[in-house]
Amino acid sequence: MNKLILHISFCMYSVTLMAQQPVPVKPRILISTDIGGTDPDDNQSMAHLLMYSDRFNIEGLISSPSYGNGNKEEILRMIGLYEKDLPKLEKHKKGFLSPDYLRSITKQGKHGAAPYIGYTNATEGSNWIIKCAKKKSAQPLWILGWGGLEDLAQALHDAPEIQKNIRIYWIGGPNKKWSANSYAYIAANFPKLWFIEVNSSYYGFFSNNTSLDSVNTTDYYNRYMSSAGYLGKDFKNYYNGNIKMGDTPSLLYMMDGDPNNPMRESWGGSFEKTTHSSRIIFDRITGITDTVAFSAVVEFHIKGPEINIPADSACFWMETFYKNAVQKWPGYYFGNGQYAVRYSPKQAEVLSYRFISGIPGFAIREGKLVVDNTWPGKQHRTDYILGNTWYTDKSDPALYDGKIQGGKTTAKWRSDILMDWAKRWSWLR
C-alpha cells in the first residue's frame, strides 16, 4: 500500500513538474532577427512566434542581420503566410495579432556587423527599439535576440537611459561570433543590464541526444506539420522540415512561468548568474598551448606597417576554417602600426587561423588556439566585469546534454513543447 501511494505521489509530482506554468502577465516583447540570412532556423522560429502571437504583446519585429542577406521583406513574407492561415487559427483561439499590425511594427535594422567600436549610425530598427523602450508601462520591454546585437548596441549608445526599461534574452553562440564587436561594446559599457546570455543551452532543444524523448525533431514534420496550412507547407523549405528552431527557446522562456526569475525551471531553459564575461587579449600569435573558453571574446593585438587610413577602417582579415570553408573576420587599424581584431569561437575545437592583408609589408601570420568546452571558464584580468543581473548557461556538468553546456535544461521539455505546438498545427489541417 505504501509503495502504491509513493508511486502515485511520484507520478503526480512528475506531471506537476512537466506542466506549463502560467505567466503572470502577457509579456511585452520585441524580436531582433537575422531572418533571411544564412541560417533558415529563424524562419522556423518565426512560424512558431506567429502561431502563438496570442500569447504575447509583440511590439517590434526588427531585421538585424550582422551577417548574410537578412531583411525585413522576409519577415513580411512570413506575415503574409500567417495571414492566409489566420482564419483557421481564430476558430480555436482568440487574441491573435492582426497581420496589418504586425506589418506596422516590422522595421529594418543594420545590415552587416558593427566595426571595432561596436556601433555606427542609427537605423529604423534601433530607433524603434528606443521608441518601444520609452513607452510608459509597468512592464519591462523584453528584447529577444535571434541574431546580432548591432541594433541593440546602437539603441543603447543613442539612448543609454533605456537600459533600465529593457530585459534581454539573447541567443549567443554563433550569433556572438558574428557580432563580437557590438557584444563587446554592450558588455563593457552596460554591465548592469538585465541580460540572459544563452550561448549553448538552446542547442538542447534540437539535439536529439535524449533517447527517451517521444518526439524526434527529424520526423516531427511528417507526423504533425505536413499539409498543415500555408505555414506548414513553407516550413518544408527549411532543413527539409527537420526541426532546428535555435531561437525558439527565447519565446518558450516567455511562455512558461515567471520570466523575472531566470534560475527557475522553464521551457526556455534555466540559468545562473555570472559575474564575468570571458575576454582574452593576445599580443602574439597563439599555439596549441593557449586555451580559451568557447564564446569568449578573443582579441588579437598585432603590429604592422604604419599607414594613413580613417579610424575604425577594416584593413586586414582573420581567416578561420569551418566545415572545409573559409570564414573571414575584419580587423582594424588603431594607428602607430597597431592593429586589432575580435573573434568569438562558438564551439570546443582546435582552431586554425591566419591574418592576411593587401597592405604592403603586412606579413601573413598563422596560428592555432585550443577552445575549451566550459563557459565562461576561468577568470582573466581582462574579462568584462558584469553586474548582478547578467545570467548565462548553467555550468553543472550533470546538466550537459552531450557536449552542450546546460543543454538538459531545455532538452527535458522538448516533447511537451512540440506536442503543444502539434495541437496548433492540427488546427491548420
C-alpha positions, 0 to 999 in steps of 0.5 A: 500500500505504501509503495502504491501511494509513493508511486502515485505521489511520484507520478503526480509530482512528475506531471506537476513538474512537466506542466506549463506554468502560467505567466503572470502577465502577457509579456511585452516583447520585441524580436531582433532577427537575422531572418533571411540570412544564412541560417533558415532556423529563424524562419522556423522560429518565426512560424512558431512566434506567429502561431502563438502571437496570442500569447504575447504583446509583440511590439517590434519585429526588427531585421538585424542581420550582422551577417548574410542577406537578412531583411525585413521583406522576409519577415513580411513574407512570413506575415503574409503566410500567417495571414492566409492561415489566420482564419483557421487559427481564430476558430480555436483561439482568440487574441491573435495579432492582426497581420496589418499590425504586425506589418506596422511594427516590422522595421529594418535594422543594420545590415552587416556587423558593427566595426571595432567600436561596436556601433555606427549610425542609427537605423529604423530598427534601433530607433524603434527599439528606443521608441518601444523602450520609452513607452510608459508601462509597468512592464519591462520591454523584453528584447529577444535576440535571434541574431546580432546585437548591432541594433541593440548596441546602437539603441543603447549608445543613442539612448543609454537611459533605456537600459533600465526599461529593457530585459534581454534574452539573447541567443549567443553562440554563433550569433556572438561570433558574428557580432563580437564587436557590438557584444563587446561594446554592450558588455563593457559599457552596460554591465548592469543590464538585465541580460540572459546570455544563452550561448549553448543551452538552446542547442538542447532543444534540437539535439536529439541526444535524449533517447527517451524523448517521444518526439524526434525533431527529424520526423516531427514534420511528417507526423504533425506539420505536413499539409498543415496550412500555408505555414506548414507547407513553407516550413518544408523549405527549411532543413527539409522540415527537420526541426532546428528552431535555435531561437525558439527557446527565447519565446518558450522562456516567455511562455512558461512561468515567471520570466523575472526569475531566470534560475527557475525551471522553464521551457526556455531553459534555466540559468545562473548568474555570472559575474564575468564575461570571458575576454582574452587579449593576445599580443602574439600569435597563439599555439596549441598551448593557449586555451580559451573558453568557447564564446569568449571574446578573443582579441588579437593585438598585432603590429604592422606597417604604419599607414594613413587610413580613417579610424575604425577602417577594416584593413586586414582579415582573420581567416578561420576554417569551418566545415572545409570553408573559409570564414573571414573576420575584419580587423582594424587599424588603431594607428602607430602600426597597431592593429586589432581584431575580435573573434568569438569561437562558438564551439570546443575545437582546435582552431586554425587561423591566419591574418592576411592583408593587401597592405604592403609589408603586412606579413601573413601570420598563422596560428592555432588556439585550443577552445575549451568546452566550459563557459565562461571558464576561468577568470582573466584580468581582462574579462568584462566585469558584469553586474548582478543581473547578467545570467548565462548557461548553467555550468553543472556538468550533470546538466550537459546534454552531450557536449552542450553546456546546460543543454538538459535544461531545455532538452527535458521539455522538448516533447511537451513543447512540440506536442503543444505546438502539434495541437496548433498545427492540427488546427491548420489541417 
